[in-house]
Amino acid sequence: MKFGTKVIHAGVSPDPVSGAVMTPIYQTSTYVQEAPGVHKGYEYARTKNPTRDALQDNLAALENGAKAICFSSGLSAMDAVIRLLNPGEEVVSVNDLYGGSYRQLVRVHARYGILSRFVDMSDASDIEQHISDKTKMLWIETPTNPMLNIVDIEAICKIAKEKGVLVCVDNTFASPYLQNPLNLGADIVLHSCTKYLGGHSDVVMGAVIVKEEAMSEHFYFLQNAVGAVPGPQDCFLMLRGIKTLHLRVQRACENAARLAEFLKTHPKVNRVNYPGFESHPNHEVAKKQMRMFGAMVSFDLKGDDFEAAKKIMTATHYFLLAESLGGVESLMGHPASMTHGSIPREERLKVGLTDSLIRLSVGVEDVNDLMEDIENALSVI
Ligand SMILES: *Cc1c(COP(=O)(O)O)cnc(C)c1O
């Protein structure tokens, strides 16, 4: 089955009771038993729910994994992944990690003896020197936020495999339409389904997809034992959002490419970060592992004026100033004061995260309106 068919059909079949084409929302917490222990495979809805099952089967197919396990948010999915580690073991992750993932590692798991280190993975051959005898897992994000760095998943997985280290890829920014890390050698894929998978900024959810069925036991156990499960209504909305994933992401990527080109030639813009540019340091890797170059673009201003950046962000009409990404509507954010405000300025500047850096999550509106919107906003400074 090709991707554009999977999003609509994988894991989903008409309801056997009514013939309903759309997966019913099984809004129930429990299921009747004919006799103690005699049931249809469903006992209690924390453990199992048919709407959730359909979504999980669909997600497993999209990432070419053995199983998918859904959680109530991307971060609760991450929590389940990090629980593969024992105290004293270490996770080595990219140094421009999503802020919430960084916070979970250093403020939650660190208390229970799980070590974490943050390194530059833009040159895959460097990774070997960062793997110690404590390293149990590599945590990759690519493209990264907000600098849009690209990590060579295949090259890193090859080294990790030789060393017996697990690899988890947070594939949120790319979505399964653009990139399938399990095919490139990763063991686990994580999604904040809140973003491109849901695609309409109306659900918070996370998922883990595993390459080997054996590893799914750990995640089903935690889904039930810890209980951070998504509700049936949210699972339905997620299934509905996924049906147009390929169309939305394709259009958003096309729009982003046009906007990136437009920004590159604008006299007030300093630098545009976009993996689709041939001048991007890892453009060739992006070309190799992604179907298109994504719909995230970031740029900063000549003179790097914090106030000017703020002015732009209150002057747009269609680009809404908000956290998050991956919805049909275009959003913009100011990492230095929003998502990355807790990182010391010196540290931010080292990775190129300047005061005037603006991050765009390009949506699927008409690209001419989007360009006009940015052009007008840039004219106020
Ligand atoms: C949003 C996000 C998360 C966290 O997901 P939630 O659904 O908000 O818990 C993790 N990783 C990345 C890359 C994200 O963008």
The ligand as a Gaussian input file, in Angstrom:
#p B3LYP/6-31G(d) Opt

LIG

0 1
 C        5.569000      19.518000      20.608000
 C        6.749000      18.624000      20.564000
 C        6.943000      17.626000      21.524000
 C        6.008000      17.468000      22.715000
 O        4.763000      17.018000      22.338000
 P        3.387000      17.357000      23.134000
 O        2.351000      16.675000      22.329000
 O        3.278000      18.839000      23.174000
 O        3.569000      16.783000      24.502000
 C        8.039000      16.808000      21.404000
 N        8.924000      16.954000      20.392000
 C        8.776000      17.900000      19.449000
 C        9.773000      18.001000      18.349000
 C        7.691000      18.762000      19.501000
 O        7.560000      19.724000      18.567000

